Amino acid sequence: MLYGAWAIFVVAALAGAYPIDPYLFAFTTLILAWLTGAVVIAAVAAVALWAWDWSWQRRLLVVAPVTLAVLAVAQALALLRTFTWN
């Protein structure tokens, strides 16, 4: 549930910041990239510490939202490369 909420927050924040201003989008992307990295570390630690008694559905509930958040941030970082900053 926590990881799903994080994925929804990341996608909503990036989608909301994009039409407003390129610099706001850039700062939002960079901040979310760092925070998503921390969330990924927490998710990997959770899976590593408690995964032996988890079903595959429960593991998927951790891996899928974290993957979605990482892909959203990666796409936003790739999009930043296309901006003209002059």
C-alpha positions, -999 to 999 in steps of 0.1 A, spaced: 0 0 0 28 24 9 47 17 -23 15 21 -44 8 55 -28 44 65 -36 41 55 -72 8 75 -75 24 105 -59 54 104 -82 33 101 -114 9 128 -102 37 152 -92 56 148 -124 24 151 -145 14 182 -125 47 200 -127 54 194 -164 28 219 -179 36 246 -153 73 254 -158 104 236 -171 125 245 -141 98 234 -117 96 201 -136 134 198 -134 135 204 -97 106 181 -91 122 154 -111 155 156 -93 140 157 -59 117 127 -67 146 108 -82 165 110 -49 135 102 -28 125 73 -51 160 60 -47 155 59 -10 121 42 -14 137 16 -37 163 9 -10 136 5 16 116 -18 -7 146 -40 -14 154 -42 23 118 -51 31 118 -79 5 152 -91 16 142 -92 53 107 -106 51 104 -122 16 108 -159 27 72 -160 40 56 -137 15 34 -150 -14 43 -140 -49 12 -116 -49 26 -97 -19 60 -95 -35 44 -82 -67 26 -55 -46 60 -42 -36 79 -46 -69 53 -33 -93 47 2 -78 84 7 -71 91 -2 -107 64 22 -119 79 50 -98 114 43 -111 102 42 -147 83 75 -143 114 92 -129 136 77 -156 113 89 -183 112 124 -167 150 125 -166 151 115 -202 126 142 -211 148 168 -193 175 161 -218 153 173 -246 146 208 -231 164 239 -244 175 258 -213 185 291 -230 
